[in-house]
Amino acid sequence: MILHAVHRTLYEYPCPSVESHNEVRLMPLSDASQRCLDFNLEVKPYSKVFSYDDVGGTVHHFSIREPHQSLEVVATATVETLLTDPFSGLDLLGDDWDFYESDEIRQANVEYLVESRYTPFLPEVHEIAAHVRHPKMSVARFLIDLNFHVNKVLTYDPDATHVYSTLEEVVAARAGVCQDFAHLAIACARSQGIPAKYVSGYLYGGPGSYLRGELATHAWFECLLPDGRWLALDPTNNLLAADHYIRVHIGRDYSDVAPTRGVYIGGPTSKLEVSVKVLELSEIAATA
């Protein structure tokens, strides 16, 4: 499937701002599951954009020194997604947990095994993991059941949390957005010794469909299976991620993958507007 994504971010300031320095993580990855065919980043006021690659993907950065009362960043990408059947080859019956006892595996994935700012091993995390896990259950079966359980434990509510909400606050409210669903699932997986990554990207629901998170930056998680592949799961929608998903950046939690981040000299407040639109290539041709 070929998907076209437009991500628009607009900051408006109450008074002119200067010395704005920004990083954005908006360029889709290219790997075995997808190919970024085209990417463009437009900044207003105009600024020369630089980039570098880090562990989780590409980071673009730019600075605007002249006074400005708004900053608009528009990222446009065309991506070919290749993963059509995430269930293919999954072991749903075996007992394969011994894989995670290997020192080599643990050392190679240590950053995806430990607690982080957004994924502490709370008592509730251990309770959820213990509720889902049963003797002789395969890792893949555990992760699929965990995905389902987190989807039921939390209510999707955009007003319940904010971007800096802790997992303690999320668990107490039993509600949140895709970021919170992913953080809870990651903490549960890591508490059981399974390496788990946070994934930021986009979700395409298709004509006439509405999936949670498709109108903004979406988040889900990936876990290392005993066969060496990373299984992508979306607890917000209780789905396995396939070719309707565009992976943009990967990290330990949200703090590693924030789509936009910056500092400026100016007023203490700003107004933020974010919009995301993802279309399949045939839809674009039909409306052209």
C-alpha positions as CSV (number, residue, x, y, z in Angstrom):
1,M,0.0,0.0,0.0
2,I,1.2,3.5,-0.8
3,L,0.2,6.2,1.7
4,H,0.5,9.9,1.6
5,A,0.8,11.8,4.9
6,V,0.6,15.5,5.6
7,H,1.5,16.6,9.2
8,R,1.0,20.3,9.9
9,T,2.1,22.0,13.1
10,L,1.4,25.7,13.9
11,Y,2.6,27.7,16.8
12,E,1.2,31.2,17.4
13,Y,2.8,33.5,20.0
14,P,1.1,36.5,21.7
15,C,4.1,38.7,21.0
16,P,7.1,38.4,18.7
17,S,9.5,35.6,19.5
18,V,13.2,35.4,18.5
19,E,16.0,32.8,18.7
20,S,13.7,29.9,18.0
21,H,15.7,26.6,17.9
22,N,13.8,23.5,16.9
23,E,14.1,19.7,16.3
24,V,11.5,17.6,14.5
25,R,11.1,13.9,14.2
26,L,8.7,13.7,11.3
27,M,10.5,11.7,8.5
28,P,9.1,8.1,8.1
29,L,11.6,5.2,8.5
30,S,12.8,3.1,5.6
31,D,13.3,-0.6,6.6
32,A,12.0,-4.1,5.9
33,S,8.4,-3.1,6.7
34,Q,8.1,0.2,4.7
35,R,10.0,2.5,2.3
36,C,9.8,6.3,2.5
37,L,9.5,7.2,-1.2
38,D,9.4,11.0,-0.8
39,F,9.7,13.5,2.1
40,N,9.5,17.2,2.3
41,L,9.8,19.6,5.2
42,E,8.6,23.2,4.9
43,V,9.2,25.8,7.5
44,K,7.5,29.3,7.7
45,P,9.2,31.7,8.3
46,Y,11.7,30.2,6.0
47,S,14.8,28.6,7.5
48,K,17.5,26.3,6.2
49,V,16.9,22.8,7.6
50,F,19.6,20.4,8.6
51,S,19.4,16.7,9.6
52,Y,21.1,13.9,11.3
53,D,20.3,10.2,12.0
54,D,20.0,8.9,15.5
55,V,19.1,5.4,16.8
56,G,15.3,5.9,16.3
57,G,15.2,7.6,13.0
58,T,16.0,10.9,11.2
59,V,16.0,14.2,13.1
60,H,15.7,17.6,11.3
61,H,16.7,20.8,13.0
62,F,16.5,24.5,12.2
63,S,16.7,28.0,13.8
64,I,14.8,31.2,13.3
65,R,16.5,34.3,14.7
66,E,14.3,37.1,13.3
67,P,11.2,38.2,15.2
68,H,8.1,36.1,14.3
69,Q,4.6,35.6,15.9
70,S,3.9,32.2,14.3
71,L,5.9,29.2,13.3
72,E,4.5,26.6,10.8
73,V,6.0,23.3,10.1
74,V,4.5,21.1,7.3
75,A,5.9,17.6,6.7
76,T,4.8,15.7,3.7
77,A,5.7,12.1,3.0
78,T,4.9,9.3,0.6
79,V,5.4,5.8,2.0
80,E,5.1,2.3,0.7
81,T,4.0,0.0,3.5
82,L,4.9,-3.7,3.0
83,L,3.7,-5.6,6.1
84,T,0.3,-7.1,5.1
85,D,-0.1,-10.0,7.5
86,P,1.4,-9.5,11.0
87,F,0.0,-12.8,12.2
88,S,2.1,-14.8,9.7
89,G,4.5,-17.2,11.4
90,L,3.5,-16.3,15.0
91,D,3.9,-19.0,17.5
92,L,0.7,-19.0,19.5
93,L,1.1,-22.4,21.2
94,G,4.7,-22.9,22.3
95,D,6.4,-22.1,25.6
96,D,9.3,-19.9,24.3
97,W,10.2,-17.6,27.2
98,D,13.7,-19.0,27.7
99,F,14.8,-16.8,24.9
100,Y,14.8,-13.8,27.2
101,E,17.1,-15.4,29.8
102,S,20.1,-15.0,27.4
103,D,22.7,-12.4,28.6
104,E,23.4,-11.6,25.0
105,I,19.8,-10.8,24.2
106,R,19.4,-8.7,27.4
107,Q,22.6,-6.7,26.9
108,A,21.7,-6.0,23.2
109,N,18.3,-4.6,24.2
110,V,18.9,-3.2,27.7
111,E,17.4,0.2,26.9
112,Y,14.2,-1.5,26.0
113,L,14.0,-3.6,29.1
114,V,14.4,-1.1,31.9
115,E,12.0,1.4,33.4
116,S,11.9,4.9,31.9
117,R,10.3,8.2,32.8
118,Y,7.0,7.2,31.3
119,T,7.2,3.4,31.9
120,P,7.8,2.7,35.6
121,F,7.1,-0.7,36.9
122,L,4.1,0.3,39.1
123,P,2.3,-2.3,41.2
124,E,-0.6,-2.0,38.8
125,V,1.8,-2.9,35.9
126,H,2.8,-6.1,37.6
127,E,-0.9,-6.8,38.4
128,I,-1.9,-6.4,34.8
129,A,1.0,-8.6,33.5
130,A,0.2,-11.3,36.1
131,H,-3.4,-11.3,35.1
132,V,-2.7,-11.8,31.4
133,R,0.2,-14.3,31.6
134,H,-0.6,-17.9,32.2
135,P,1.6,-21.1,32.4
136,K,2.7,-22.5,29.0
137,M,1.5,-19.4,27.2
138,S,3.7,-18.4,24.2
139,V,5.2,-14.9,24.1
140,A,3.2,-13.9,21.1
141,R,-0.1,-15.1,22.8
142,F,0.8,-13.1,25.9
143,L,1.4,-9.9,23.8
144,I,-1.8,-10.2,21.9
145,D,-3.7,-10.8,25.1
146,L,-1.9,-7.9,26.8
147,N,-2.8,-5.6,23.8
148,F,-6.4,-6.6,24.3
149,H,-6.4,-6.1,28.1
150,V,-4.8,-2.7,28.0
151,N,-7.4,-1.7,25.5
152,K,-10.1,-2.6,28.0
153,V,-8.3,-1.3,31.1
154,L,-8.0,2.3,29.7
155,T,-10.8,4.4,28.2
156,Y,-9.8,6.6,25.3
157,D,-10.3,10.2,26.4
158,P,-8.3,13.0,24.9
159,D,-9.2,15.3,27.8
160,A,-8.0,12.9,30.5
161,T,-4.3,13.4,30.2
162,H,-1.7,15.7,28.6
163,V,1.6,15.0,26.9
164,Y,3.5,15.1,30.2
165,S,1.1,12.9,32.2
166,T,2.8,10.2,34.2
167,L,1.8,6.6,34.1
168,E,0.7,6.9,37.7
169,E,-1.8,9.6,36.6
170,V,-2.9,7.4,33.6
171,V,-3.6,4.4,35.8
172,A,-5.4,6.4,38.4
173,A,-7.7,8.0,35.7
174,R,-8.0,4.7,33.8
175,A,-8.1,6.8,30.7
176,G,-5.8,8.5,28.2
177,V,-4.7,8.7,24.6
178,C,-2.6,6.5,22.4
179,Q,0.6,7.7,24.1
180,D,-0.7,6.4,27.4
181,F,-2.0,3.1,26.1
182,A,1.5,2.5,24.6
183,H,3.3,3.4,27.7
184,L,1.2,1.1,29.9
185,A,1.6,-1.8,27.5
186,I,5.4,-1.2,27.2
187,A,5.8,-1.2,31.0
188,C,3.8,-4.5,31.3
189,A,5.9,-6.2,28.6
190,R,9.3,-5.0,30.0
191,S,8.2,-6.1,33.5
192,Q,8.1,-9.6,32.1
193,G,11.6,-9.3,30.5
194,I,10.4,-8.7,27.0
195,P,12.2,-5.8,25.1
196,A,9.6,-3.2,24.1
197,K,9.9,-0.1,22.0
198,Y,7.7,3.0,21.7
199,V,6.7,3.8,18.1
200,S,5.5,7.2,16.8
201,G,3.8,7.4,13.5
202,Y,0.6,7.6,11.5
203,L,-2.5,5.5,11.1
204,Y,-4.6,5.2,8.0
205,G,-8.2,4.2,8.7
206,G,-9.6,4.1,5.2
207,P,-12.7,5.7,3.6
208,G,-15.6,5.9,6.0
209,S,-13.6,4.5,8.9
210,Y,-12.6,6.1,12.2
211,L,-9.8,4.6,14.3
212,R,-8.5,6.2,17.4
213,G,-5.4,8.2,16.6
214,E,-5.8,8.6,12.9
215,L,-6.3,12.3,13.0
216,A,-3.1,13.0,14.9
217,T,0.3,11.5,15.5
218,H,-0.3,8.0,16.6
219,A,1.6,5.7,19.0
220,W,2.0,2.0,19.5
221,F,4.6,-0.5,20.6
222,E,6.9,-3.2,19.3
223,C,8.2,-6.2,21.2
224,L,11.1,-8.6,20.3
225,L,9.9,-12.1,19.7
226,P,12.0,-15.3,20.3
227,D,12.3,-15.7,16.5
228,G,14.1,-12.4,16.3
229,R,11.3,-10.3,14.7
230,W,9.7,-7.3,16.3
231,L,5.9,-7.6,16.6
232,A,4.0,-4.2,16.4
233,L,0.8,-3.9,18.5
234,D,-1.6,-1.0,18.8
235,P,-3.4,-1.2,22.2
236,T,-5.4,1.9,21.5
237,N,-7.3,0.1,18.8
238,N,-6.6,-3.5,19.9
239,L,-4.9,-4.3,16.6
240,L,-1.6,-5.7,15.3
241,A,0.0,-3.0,13.2
242,A,0.2,-3.8,9.5
243,D,0.3,-1.9,6.2
244,H,-2.2,0.8,7.5
245,Y,0.6,2.1,9.8
246,I,3.5,4.4,9.0
247,R,6.4,4.2,11.4
248,V,8.2,7.6,11.9
249,H,10.4,7.3,14.9
250,I,11.3,4.7,17.6
251,G,12.5,5.1,21.2
252,R,12.2,4.0,24.8
253,D,9.1,6.2,25.4
254,Y,7.5,9.4,24.2
255,S,10.5,11.6,25.3
256,D,12.7,10.0,22.6
257,V,10.3,10.5,19.8
258,A,8.5,13.8,20.3
259,P,7.5,15.1,16.8
260,T,8.5,18.7,17.6
261,R,10.6,20.1,20.3
262,G,12.2,23.5,20.7
263,V,13.1,26.6,22.7
264,Y,12.6,30.3,22.0
265,I,12.9,33.8,23.5
266,G,9.5,35.4,23.9
267,G,6.2,35.2,25.7
268,P,5.6,32.3,28.2
269,T,2.6,31.0,26.3
270,S,1.8,29.9,22.8
271,K,-1.1,28.4,20.9
272,L,-0.5,25.1,19.2
273,E,-2.5,23.5,16.4
274,V,-1.7,20.1,15.0
275,S,-3.4,18.3,12.1
276,V,-2.5,15.0,10.4
277,K,-4.1,13.7,7.2
278,V,-3.3,10.3,5.6
279,L,-4.6,9.1,2.3
280,E,-4.1,6.1,0.2
281,L,-2.6,6.8,-3.3
282,S,-5.8,5.8,-5.2
283,E,-7.8,8.3,-3.1
284,I,-5.5,11.1,-4.1
285,A,-5.8,10.1,-7.8
286,A,-9.6,10.0,-7.5
287,T,-9.8,13.6,-6.1
288,A,-7.2,15.1,-8.4
